[in-house]
Amino acid sequence: MIKNRYAQMAAYVIAFIAVWNLCELIAGTFITHSGYIFTWADNIAKPLGLAVVIGIILYVLPGSGRK
C-alpha cells in the first residue's frame, strides 16, 4: 500500500484516465459502432480534471477518512 497521499492521488489519476479511455473504446466500438476517436480534450483533459478534483477530495484534504 502506498503511504504518501500525493503518490496515491497520482496513481488514482493515472488509473482513472486509463479506465476512462478503456470505457470510451468499448462504448465506441461495441455499443455505438462509431469507432474510437482519440482527442486530447475528450480523452485526456476532461478525465484529468475530473480525476484531480475527486483525488483531492479523497486523498489530499484533511479528514478524508484516514489518519
N, C-alpha and C positions, 0 to 999 in steps of 0.2 A: 504494500500500500504506500502511496506517495504521501509524505508528511507535509510537504510545503504546499500551502494553499494556492500559490501562483502557478506552481507546476501542475497541480490538479486542474486548475482552470484552463491552462494551456492544452493539456491532454483532452479535456472536455470539449474545447473549441475545435480542435482538430478532428475528434471523433464526430462531433455534430455536423461539421461540413462534409465529412466523408459519408455519413448516413444520409444527409440531405441529398447529395448527388446520387447516391445509390437509389434512393426513392424516386428521384426525378428520372433516372434511367429506366427503372422498372415501369413507372407510370407512362412515360413517353413511348416505350417500346411495346408493352403488352396491353395497356388499358386504352390509351387514346390512339395508338398506332400512328402517332405523328413523328416519331423518332426523337432521339436525344440531341438537343441543340445546346451546346455549351456557350454561355455568355458570362462575362466577368461579373456583371451586375446581378444576374439572377442566380448564379451558381457559386459565387464566392462572397460578394459584398453583402447580399441580403442574409444568408445564413451566418456570416461572420458577425454582423451587427446584432442579430437575434441571440447568437450564442454568447457574445460578450455580455449582453445585458443579463441573460439568465445565469451565466457563470459568475458574474459579480454578486448577484443575489444569493446564489447557492454557496459559493466558495470564499468570497473575499469579505463581505460585510460581517461585522461582529454580530454575534447572536444568530448565526446561520445554522444553529443546531449542533455545533461541535465545540468541544472545549479545547 
